């Protein structure tokens, strides 16, 4: 059985990231990417194969994720930058990242629309 993950407030501070280094050595701002965070009012338990979760603001609407959906959810807690989530899921299923990229992004956007995760766009490099 997995560990129960209780709601928490994400840290307010952000770690400064170095500028993106282009091939050839020049620097510029890193590409804009999304940082995903599990909602502060979402409690969940599970692993990469099955996750049960509930938004404590809407406890009458629990959800169970299985298969790739559970893997994506679980990965958000360990690699919350969008491209890192895609890479982690691809590695878990032993497929190229570009094979799963669109599906992972779509699922993340669906979770965001349901209020289960939040997005912060920022620079990552």
N, C-alpha and C positions, 0 to 999 in steps of 0.2 A: 504494500500500500504506500502511496506517495505521502509527501509532507503537505499538511494544510498550509496554504499560503494566505495569510491574512492581509487585509487592506493596509496600505501604508501610504504615507505622503512621499512623493518623490523628492529628492534633494533639490533645493532651490538653486544651488550654485552649479556652475558648469565649468568643466575643465577646458582651459584654452587649448586649442589644437594648432599645431604648426601649419604654416602655409603649405599648400599642395606643391610638390616639386614635379614639374613637367619633365618629360624626356628631354635630355639636353642640358638639364640643370637649372633652367629658369624657374622662378616661383610665381605663383598667382594664387588667388583664393581657391580653396578646395571646392569640388563640385557640391552643389546643393543637394542634400539627401534628407530623408525623413528619419527621425528618431522616434521609436514607438515605445510607449509605456503602458503597462497594464493599469486600468483605471483604479483610482484610490479606493473605490467602494466595491471592488470585485474580489471575492474570495474564491480560491480554487485549490484543487487537489488532483494529482495525477502525474503522468510521465509522458514520454513521446508517443505512446500508443493509445492513451485514453486520458481525457481530462474532464472533470466535472467542475462546473463553475456557476457562480450566482452573483449577480449584481445586487448588493445589499439594499440599494434604493428600490429594486424591483424583485424582491425575494420570491414572488410567485411565478417567476420566469427563469428557472434554472436551465442550464444547457449542459449537454454532454458532447464532447468532441472526440472523434476517433480517427485513426489513420493519419493521413497527411494533415488534417485540420489540427489534431492534437499535437503533432510534431511542430507545426508552425507556432501554435500557442506556447508550447514549452520553450521553444527557441527564443521567443520574445524576451523572456526573463534572463537569457544568457547572452544574447547578441541583439541588442535592440535597435541598431542602425539598420535601415532597410536593406541595404546590399549585404550586410553581414547575416541577416535573417535568411535571405535567399541562398547565400553560400552555405550556411549551416544546414538548411533543409536539403539542398542538392547533395551535400556530402553524406547526410544521413541516409538518403535513398540511392546513393551512388549513381547519380545522373548529372549531366552538365547543368550548370547554373542557368543558362539561357533556356533550358527545357522547362524549368519550373518558375522562372521569374515572373511572367505575367499572372500565373495562377496565384502565386504567393502575394503579389501586390494587390490583386483583386480581393483575396481573402482578408488581408490587412485592412483594406478600405471598408469591407463589409463589417468587420469587427468594430472599426471606428464609427461607422454609421449607427451601430447598435449601442454605442456608448461604452463598450467593454475595454477599449484601448484608446489612447490619445496619441496624437501626432504633433511633433514639434519639428518644423523644418529648420535645418541648420547646415553648417559647413562640416564636412567630415574629410579628414585627409591624413 
